[in-house]
Amino acid sequence: QVRLVESGGGLVQAGGSLRLSCAASGSIFSFNDMGWYRQAPGKQREQVARITTRGTTIYVDSVKGRFTISRDNAKNTVYLQMNSLKPEDTAVYYCNSFPPWIAAGRSYWGQGTQVTVSS
């Protein structure tokens, strides 16, 4: 069964921290790069961080030095540690493989987790 379950979002003040978790089914997690994506209101979904199967990490410029992606291969779980949060980080955050998983001919996404950063 295909599964992506994100958690850990919430409301935080600017400068604060949150740690997101994503439990993925083995079919998605195993042998695939994993990424965190976000979608802010009125904007397209963007990838903010990616981790390869070997542990190499890649970040979009806007989060470099503030966010850290990691993965636990034994638990099929990927994490996103977010520090020094800014109001512009407010979005729904999703995890997925990279590229995103395809099921029944369409990209498959979990429910996401809302992150709201107040100024």
N, C-alpha and C positions, 0 to 999 in steps of 0.2 A: 504494500500500500504506500502510495506517495504521500509524504507529509512534511510540512514546514510549520513549526510553531514558534513564533517569536514572543518574547516576554521581556520585562524589565523597564519598559518605558514609564513615563510619568511627567509630573510638573516639577521643574527645578528653576531656581534663579540663575541668572547669568553668572558665569564663573563656576558653577557647580558641576557635579559629575553624575553620570549614570553608567550602568553596565547592562548592556543588552545581551540576551542569550537566545539562541535558536537551536531547537532540537529538530533534526532532519532525519528522514528515513534513509536507510543505508543506500537505497538505489540512487538517491540524489547526492548524498554526501561522499560516498566512497569513490575514489578515483577521479574526483572532480575538484577543480578550484571552487572556492566558495566566496561569496561576496555579500556585503551589506549595501543595500540600496535605500534611497529615501525619496519621498514625494511630498513636496510642500503644496499647499492649496494653490490651485491655478497654474502649477508648474508640472513639467514632465518628470517622470521618475528618473533619478540619476544614480549611478553607482558611486559610492563614496569610498569603499575599501574592498580589497580583494586579497585572498590568501591562497597560494598555490598548494598543491598536495605536498610539496616539499617544504612549505612554510615560508616561502618568499611573500612579502607583503607589498602592496601597492596602494597608494592613497591619492585621492583627488587633492589638488593644491589647497583647497579651502579647509581641509581637516588635518593636513600634515602637521605633526608635532602635537596634536591635541587628541586624536583618536588612535586606538590600537586594536587591530583585529588579531584574533587568535583562534585556534581550533583544537579540539580534543578528539582525536581520531577514535579513541576507545569508546567515547560516548556519542559519537556522531553529532557533536555540538560545536557551534561556532559562536564566538563572543565578540562584542564590540565595547571596549572601554572608551568612554567619552569624557574627556576632561575639558576644563575651561570652556564650557558651553556658552554659545552665543544665541541671541534671539533668532538669528538667521538659520540656526540648526533645527528650528521647529519644523517638524514633518512627521509623517508616518514612516517608520523604518521597517524594511523587509530584508530578509535574507533569502538567498537563492544560490544555486550553482552559477558558475560563469562559464559559458553563457547561461541564461535562465533556462530552467527545466521545461521541456515541452511534454505535455500530456494531452492526448486526444487532439493533436494538431494545434494546440494553443499554449502560450506560456502559462505555467502553473505558478501561482503565488499563494502564500499563506495570508493570514488576516492582518499581519503587520502589528506593530506596537507604536502607540502615539508618544512622541516626545515633544514637550512644550517647554520652551525656555522663556521665562519672563525677564523683562529688563528692569 
